[in-house]
Amino acid sequence: MTTPATQPTPITVAYGDGIGPSIMEATLRILEAAGARLQTEVIEVGEKVYLAGHASGIAPSAWDSLRRTKVFLKAPISTPQGGGYKSLNVSTRKSLGLFANVRPCTAFAPMVPTRHPGMDVVIVRENEEDLYAGIEHRQTEEVYQCLKLITRPGCERIVRYAFEYARLHGRKRVTCFVKDNIMKMTDGLFHEVFDEIGALYPDIARDSMIVDIGAARLADTPERFDVIVMPNLYGDILSDVAAQIAGSIGMAGSANIGDQCAMFEAIHGSAPDLAGKDVANPSGLLQGAVQMLLHIGQADVATRVQNAWLRTLEDGVHTADIHRPGTSTALVGTREFASAVIARMGQAPQRLKAVAYAPAAPLVIAPPQRRAAARKRLVGVDIFLQWRNGTPANLGDALAPLGLESLGLELITNRGVKVWPDGFPETFCVDHWRCRFRNPAADVRFEDVLELQSRLLQAGFDIVKTENLYTFDGQPGYAAVHG
């Protein structure tokens, strides 16, 4: 247990775009009234920075502040339409190593309408890899690809974080959502690591679900879940779903946690159509700020802020997005909502559950240990072709004579479906063909792979990509093809 910090904590603040400046002003007013011990440094990010020529939405000089304070409270931003602009959130998460995205999704019924008044779920999302690596290519006239990258160290860090978070916050169960019935290697690795690490936490129950049925159950009976850990894409989608069914995306905050730095924000957008109208709800950013206060060791302030905010909701003082006749008592704007929270500082809710956050050090996850190197052996190659000159049988007949003794043509697939040998004539094919040359019994050399590609090129084939096939300690490091 830690004692409350007495010296001001430096943080970096960005006011953002659209409604960002108004909700940040409201949030900082509330934090100041609650006695938050902060020393703020303001940087500019978002649309103006994009249009000034910085494709990532943040000027190089702003990184100096983030590296110095290591704590970033960020309002929503607008990204200009059109190509050439990168996601600031993705850039920040990757550049600062913010591997864990933590989104509490809690119902505040009956003050905020929801069909699930008992919902209290925390989604822990891996933040750096998966399809969000952003590695995409156009390979043929008809085919584009996006690479899904899942790493063992990345899985270990996020899964361990989820269990440590559950333990720190008195949560009883961690559930893993994956799609390893289809993506047996990538999502299979995430599931495997979840089981390995989960076994080290016997005090916390664990289970796993295929993401589609898991999503259905989350939408139908979120009360059955406690902490859910997921790869990046599933977590991005389902954390928004969970926030909405809890009551409103506009009420949810988000923490992005790394080994060195952390970023806190609302999960909603900048709503430029509402800019300057004093109507936006600052609650999402305020909830992110509460997570920030806990992270920097100011649990006492976080408790005051959260209880005053809950009391404001309970008293029916609501912005337009959650205002309801019969439940709400006052329709207020952004500034007036902040004033209402400040007026209730030191009070506790009577119907909603009051909080009493205990001082705690930030979660620090030890770096994953490197495993001993596996015995890696080359056994074949998948060669991808752009080809439009006939049927799968025509392609197989043309390729088979070009194989080597150590690398014979084993099969051809189109969009993952085997079409040669013994393919179905009904299978729809495009101009992108995976041609697997393999001989697990032979000692394949890299020179053999190059010679094979040279033969195909000389025969007039258009090679757009290759993937070497390896075994690791005798186990295939590539997906089998059935059919």
Secondary structure, 3 states (H helix, E strand, C coil): CCCCCCCCEEEEEECCCCCHHHHHHHHHHHHHHCCCCEEEEEECECHHHHHCCCCCCECCCHHHHHHHHCEEEECCCCCCCCCCCCCHHHHHHHHCCCCEEEEEEECCCCCCCCCCCCCEEEEEEECCCEHHHCCEEECCCCCEEECCECCHHHHHHHHHHHHHHHHHCCCCEEEEEECCCCCCCHHHHHHHHHHHHHCCCCCCEEEEEEHHHHHHHHHHCHHHCCEEEECHHHHHHHHHHHHHHHCCHHHCEEEEECCCCEEEEECCCCCHHHCCCCCCCCHHHHHHHHHHHHHCCCHHHHHHHHHHHHHHHHCCEECCCCCCCCCCCEECCHHHHHHHHHHCCCCCCCCCCCCCCCCCCCCCCCCCCCCCCCCEEEEEEEEEEECCCCCHHHHHHHHHHHCCCCCCEEEEEECCEEEECCCCCCCCCCCEEEEEEECCCCCCCHHHHHHHHHHHHHCCCEEEEEEEEEEECCEECCCCCCC
